[in-house]
Amino acid sequence: MTHSNTKNNYLIPLIIIGILFFVIGFGVGISGFLTPFLQDAFHLKASESYLVTAAIFSAFVVFGAPAGWLIKKIGYKKGMVVAFFIMAVGMLLFVPSAKELSFKLFLIALFIGGIGNTLLQASVNPYVTIVGPQESAAMRMSLMGVMNKSAWWMSSLFLGIFMDLKHVALQDIVLPFYIVAGILLVLGIFMWFAPLPEVKADGEEEDSEDENKRSYAYGKKNIFQFPHLLLGVLALFLYVGVETLPMASIIGYAKSIFGDTKGNLDSFAMYVPLGLVCGYILGVIAIPRLISQTNALILFAVLGIVSSLLLIYLPGNISIYMMALIGFSNSLMWPAIWPLAIVDLGKFTKTGASLLVMGIVGGAVIPLLFGLLLDMVKTSEVAMSSDYQSAYWIFIPAYLYILFFAVKGNKIRN
């Protein structure tokens, strides 16, 4: 069982990490809002727009393994500090890319920010998982999700102080990016001095020979000898894909249903994160008091299958509201997959976390596969709602695999 060395006194570290997650969500919300505007400013072709996604997600693949090596050398806390400094550099590079309208510099900024995010994810997620009791890890991860997603909504309020959000001018984005970069630098300095103890998973202390002999990881030579971790990486890959897909496609689906007759189609984009936040809150309340994190993953995987079938078969003007239910279904998957996948890794915990982080690339791959599938099934030049519903079958095998991991895959140890 994975736990912290100070499992009875993790409230203060959890508050510090909660603040960290809030600021991360705030920064992601700002860059997420302004990135599409910068894409328009660069007059990108459809093919070039895929380079934006590639720049963001390729960092998780390229830097995933080095992140694990770095964290093993310097620890979780210093890993977070370095991550914030790298992310600040990425934010600062957005300014000259906007001033000079340099698409190459824009991609470099995204990639550097992605490197910082990779290191941060590889540090923060295992830390939250092992800082307290294993059985309540999903509850702590859910609490972090609430902090992260709630900050998304505040980012637009912050930007509204500096610019007209309906008519964004290039010169208006400079100050917000400077401010966010400054916040990230301050947060990195704060993390350096914060009373955040370094934590270890069971069996991670290589000098505690007697304890190591009792652990599942004892005698293992490499990370590929942990089948439950490898199955968890695939589960996380599929999960991030099915979490990203609704947010990436809901506006297009709404346009295919309502055309231009319904105003403010962008409001549909709020359904998915709203469902996520509701699920996170439920996770904080229910895990592990009412339901275990394993059973929560089983229940929400089944709910994902049901909500996907409703999305596919109901009339379009009704099925679009199932996107909120899909968001709700996705909410407890990240919090549950992480602790189930890295438990029993012992001294390989940090390496395993970096491997899991590489699975985040599913957020680029699954939506791309959906787009290719949509092009294959569409019956006219413009995709109809029925075409979207046919392409949404991509949800079903993903949720079925996550269900398999919840029921059996996370228990495989041979």
N, C-alpha and C positions, 0 to 999 in steps of 0.2 A: 504494500500500500504506500502511495506517495503522500508525503506530508512535509510540513515545515518543521524545522528544528525548534521553532517558537510558536507552535500551532495554537497555544492557548492565549497568545498575545499578538494577534495580527490585525487588530482594529486600526491602529495608527498607520501601518503600511498600506492597508486597504484604502484608507481615506486619501493618502498621498497618491496612490495609483489611480483612484477615482478622479482626482483633480487632473491627473495626467491624461486620462481617457477623454475627459471633457474638453481639454485644450486641443487634443488630437482631432476630435470631431469638429471642433470649431475651425481649425485650419483646413481640414479636408472639405468642409462645407464651403468655405470661401474659394478655395482653388477649384472645387467642382462647379461652382457657379460661374467663375470667370473663364475657365478653360474653354467651354463652348464659344464664348464671345471671342477669345483669342483665335480659335479655329476659324471663325467667320472673318476675322480681321486679316488672316493670312490667305483667305480665299482658297481653302483647301479643296481638292477634288475628293471624291468618295474614297478612292484608293489610298490617298494620302492621309485621310482621317484615321485609317487603320493603324498608321504609324504612331498616332497618339496613344492608342490603346496598347500597342506593342511596347512603346517606350515606358509606359507605366508598369505593365505586368512582367516584362522581360527582366526587370530588376530582381523580382522575386526568384526567378530561375537562376540568373547569373550570380546573384549575391547570396542565395539561400545557404549553400554549403559554407562559404567564407564567414557568414554571420555566425553560424554555429561554432566554427573554429575560434572566432574572435571572442565570443561570449565565454567559451571555455577558458580562454586566457585571462580575461579581465573581469568576468562575472556579470550577473544580470544588471546590477545597478549602474556600473560604468558603461555597460552596453547601451542602456537607455540614454545616458548623458551624451555619448558619441552620436547616437541616432538623432537626437534633437539638433546637434550642431550641423550634421549633414543635411537634415531637412531644412534648416535655416538657410544654408548655402543654396539649396534648390529654389527656395522661395525668392531669394535675392536675385537669382538669375532670370526670374520671370520679368524683372524690371527692364534690363537691357533688351531682352527678346521682344518686349512690347514696344519699347522706344525705337528700336531699329527694325521692327517687323522681320526679325530673323527666325524663320521656322526651325532651322538647325539648332539654334540656341534654345528655342522653346522645347525641343525634344530632349536636349541635354539637361535642361532644368527639370523636366518631368522624370528623366531617368535617375538623376541624382536624388531627387525627392523620393523616388521609389527605392533607392538603396537605403536611405534613412528609414523609410517605412518598413523595409524588410528586416533591418536590424532591430527596430523597435518591436515589431510583431514577434520576432524570435526571442526577445527579452521579456516582454510584458506578459504574453499569454502563458508561458510555463510558470512565470513568477506567481501570477494570480492563482494558477492551478495548484501549486505546491506550498503556498504561503499559509494555508489552513488545511483542515481535514479533507481528505480525498472525497468523501461522500457528499460534501457541500460545495465542491469545486464549480459545478455548473451554476449554482446559485450566485457565487461570486462573479463568475463570468457574465451572467445575466445582468447583475448590478452594473458592471462595467459597460455593458451594452446600452443600458438606460442612459448613463452619463454621456456616452459617445454620441448616440443618435439625437439626444435632446439638444446637444450643442449645434447640430446641423441647422436647426431652425433658427437659432440665434445669430448665425453667421449672416443671413440676409438682412437682419435688423442692423447689424454692425455696418455692413456695406452701405445700407441706406443712409447712414450718417454722412458718407463721403461722396455719394454719387446718385444720379437718377438711374434706378435699376432698369427702367424701361428704355432708356437711351444712354447706354454706357459709352463714354468717350475714353480713348486710349490713355489720355493724360490723367484720367481720374483713378486708374487702377494702381498707379505707382505707390501712393501713400499707403493704401491698405496692405500691399505686399510687404512694404518696409515694416509696417506695424506688426504683421504676423511673424515675419522673420525675427523681429526684436523679441516678441513674446516667446518664440521657440528658443532663442539664445538665453533669455532669462530663465526659462523653465529648465534648460540644461544645467545652468549654474545652480538653480534651486535643488535639482535632483542630486547634484554632487554633494551638497551639504545636508540633504534631507536625511532624517533618521530612518533610513530604509535598510534593514538588515539583509545580508546575503543569505539565501535559503538553499537548502540541499534536498534532493529527493532521496528516498530510501535507497541505500546502497551506493550513493554517489560519492561518499567519502571513501576514497581508495585505500586509506590507511586503516579503516575499521574492518579488518580481515574477517572477524567472526560474524559481523553483521552482513558483510558481502556474501559469505558462503550460504547464508540463509535466503538471499535474494534470488529472484528469477534471472537477473542479469549476470550472476556469477558464472565465470567461465566462458561467456560470450566474447567473440573476437571482433565482431563488427555489427553495425546497425542493421544489416540485412538479415540478421538472425532473429528478428522480432516481427513475426508475421502480423501480429495485431497492429503494429505501428504502420507497416506497409499498406495494410488494408485501410487503416485510418487516413493515410495520405490520400488515397483514392477517394475515400468518403468526403474528405475536406475539399478536394478538387471539384467533385460534383456539387457539393453543397454551395461553395462560393459561386459556381456557375449558375445554379438555380436561384441563388439570392440576387445575383446581378441581373439576370435575364428579365425579370419582371420590371425592374426599374429602368432598364435600357429599352424595353419594347412597349411599355404601357401607353405612351403618348401615340406611337404609331398605330397601336391597336385601337385606341380611342378615335383617331382620325378615320380609320377604316370603317368604324361603326357609325359615327355621327357626321363624318365629312366636315365641312366648314359651317354647318348649321348650328352647332353648339359652341357657344363662346367659352373662352378660358379653359381649353382642353388641358393646359398645363396643370390644372388643379388635380387631375387624376394621378399625377406623380406623387402626391402625398399619401395615397392609399397604402402603398407598400411599406414605407418607413413607419406609418402609423400602426400597421399590423405588427411590425417588428417590435416596436416599443411596448405595445400591449402584451406581447408574448414575453418580453424580457421582464416586465413587472410581475407577470404570473410566475415566472421562474424564480424570482427573488422571494416571492411569498411561499411557493409550493415545494421547492427543492431544498433540503431532503425531507422536510416535515411531512408532506402529503404524498410525495412520489419520488422515487429514486431517479438519478440522472439517466440511468440506462432505460428505465421504463418511460421516462419523459421523451427520450429520443425515439423509442418505438412508437409511442402515441403520436408524436408530431410527424414522424415519417408517414404513418398511415393517413394522418390528416392531410399531408402534402399530396398523397396519391388521390384522395377523395376530392380535395379542392381543385386539383389539376383536371380531373374528369369533369367536374362541374364547369370549369373554365372552357373545356373543349366542347361540351354537349349543350350547355344552356344557350339561349338566344344571346347574341352579342351584347345587346343593351343591358342584359342582366349579368352575363358572365364576366364582364369587365370588373364588376365589384368583387368577384372572387379573387382578384389580385391582392386585395387586403387580407383575405383568408390565407392565401399562399404566403404573404409576408409574415403573418402570424405563425404559420406552420414552420417557417424557416428560423424563427427567432431562437429556439432552444437547441438548434442543431450545432452551431459553432460552440456554444458553452458546453455541450455534452460530448461532442466528438473529441475535443482537445484532451480532457482528463482521461477519457477511455483509451485514447491512442498513446499517451505518453506514460501511463502507469506502468510500473515494473521495469522501466528502462535503466534504472540505477545510474551508473557513471556515463551512460549514453543519453541521458535526458536532454542535455543541451543540443547534442547532435540531432536527436530525434525531433526536437522543436524546430530546428532549421529545415529539416526535411518536410515537416508539416507546412511550414511557411511557403515552401516551394509549391505546394498544392494550391496556393492562392491564384496561380496562373489560370485556374479553371474559370475565373471571372472574365478572362479574355477569350478562352477557347469555346466555352459553351454558347455565349451569345453569337460568336462568329459561326458556329455550326448551325445555330438557329437561323441566322441570316441566309446561309447557303440552302438550308432546308426550305425556307420560305420562298426563295427564288425558284426552287425546284417544283413546288406545289402550286404556286400562284397561277391562276387561270387567265390573267390579263396583265397589262403593263403595270397597273397599280394594284397592289395586293388588297384583296377583299378581306372582310372579317373572317369568313370561312377559311381562307388561306392561312391566316394567323392561327386559327384554332387547329388546323391540321398540323402546323409546325410546332404547336405547343405540346404535341405528343412527346417531345424531347424530355419533358419533365418526368414522365412515367418511369423509364428505366433508371433515371438518376435517383428518384425517391425509393425505388425498389432496392437498389444497391445499398442506400443509406439504411433502409430497414434491415437488410441482411447484416450489415455491420453492427447495428444495434442489438440484434437478436443473437448472432453467433460470431461474427467476425472479430469483435473486440475481445472475445474470450479465447481465441486460438493462441496457444503458447508453444506448440510443437514445431 
